[in-house]
Amino acid sequence: MKKYSLYIFIIILMSSGIYFHFSSCHEEMPNDCDQFGYLNLSKAFDEHKVFTAHANRPYLDDLLDTLRKSNLDEREFSWMVTPHAYYVLPHTNKVINMYSPGTSFVLHLIPIEYRKRMFPVLAIFFLLLFSIIALYRANNNTFGWADIILLLFAFYITEIVPFRAEFERINSLSITFGLLLAAGILLRNKPLLSCFLIALSANFRYANLLLLLPIILFIPLPKVISVKKVFDIIKIGITYFVVTLIAILPHLIYTYFLLGNPFKSTYAAIDTAMSMDVLKNLNFYFNYSQPWFIFHLLLVGVIAYFAYIQKTTWRFVLSLLAFPVINYLFFIFKMVSMNYYPYGSAFILLGAILYILKDVNVSLQQAKRIQIACVFISFLTFSFGIISYSSKNHQSFIEAKNEVKGLCSYDIIWGDSYPGTSEYVCTNNGFRYTWSTMNARIIAMKFLHNRKYSQAFILDEIPVDEKIIESEIQSCNLLYHKIRDPHLGNILIIDK
């Protein structure tokens, strides 16, 4: 069997195994910030409402006008009147989703009842597909060490930290693993294509544009400078710029229609703010409790070892180090710190390792053994998936929706995570209780009540003593009662 035919079989088998393995993680309706944010944006793609989230809130203009006339700061209500992942653009009446469109657009191509469970399948499928295409024909159509390392990695990342978590939740990381891995493989021989893949990943995670900076070190520039060579360098620069622009064009178009400026960030100021508290961030990112840092150290060590045994050059190693250096340098100055922020440079380094391994000669006998091992790994992934699936209870999409249906009787849902879930299932509107001040909440409650909008508070998920919630409602002279939902717990309802 030819290599590409066998790899099609392996990709299908491993992707099927991943579907069964992570199915139970993706059967509930979306909640929290990322899951709801990406899935609700994919639903907006379905309904052609990507740029009109505020249109689903007919009361919003008047409510925002009332809140602003009360001399409240924008930060007191711009996150309150939306569920997670959404916010009101400062000094406007427009509600937007803060995430890049790539993940949501890809998911919207899948029927809504399957898209959440298909997310880990897409992540592993893209990882294998892009990496295999990058490696294809590198070993005269025979299997080599790069192939088995790739499949071993694809198998292990679904089981160990920090990778496993990215398959258990909807996010913008795992779906770009394959693009960045392929970019690392192609970096030395085809830097222009590598540039394109990194820029393409920015449609899913805009911060990945940072990883384009070190590409300069891999561009084959003329060694002797002359007038003609200067024009050649300018031509090369324009080529790379145009390729980058083409790759990120979907994001630029999306941002233009959303914000009126293709180069403006969709994230709020709190998420883009920079900080000079460098020591705190250094301690956060550079310590042995951070798996992404450990993974970077391991990869750098392997690449350095290859240079030591003369499988690659030290110049190549030093050029590769620019990726993690620039990556970490940016994030240690960022106000918001998250453990997974520096993930991108790790996959480029891993791709570079696969590039080095592809040139390691193997005998025909070794190639056959590697081929057998690759097939075995794919069967192992599929078998573990079946075992994992059969050992757990499962629910259908309809059953998961029915758990939230109790919220569909109300216009406004106050809470933390479940207001988003309610919007996804019921198409009513979610409000975040703790992302505001007492004054803003009281004004909003009274405003909505006066306009005959029914309001429900999911008490068990609001991280505030329910007596405080009751006292705020009482201060508005509003009557209320409580019910107990079998799935959502205690719910307080303001009487009309």
PyMOL commands that set and color helices and strands:
alter all, ss='L'
color gray80, all
select helices_A, chain A and resi 3-26+33-47+53-56+60-69+74-76+102-108+112-135+145-156+164-168+174-186+191-201+206-218+227-247+249-259+269-272+278-285+291-308+314-331+343-358+364-390+397-402+405-409+418-426+438-450+459-461+466-475
alter helices_A, ss='H'
color red, helices_A
select strands_A, chain A and resi 86-88+95-97+412-415+429-432+455-458+480-485+489-494
alter strands_A, ss='S'
color yellow, strands_A
deselect
rebuild
show_as cartoon
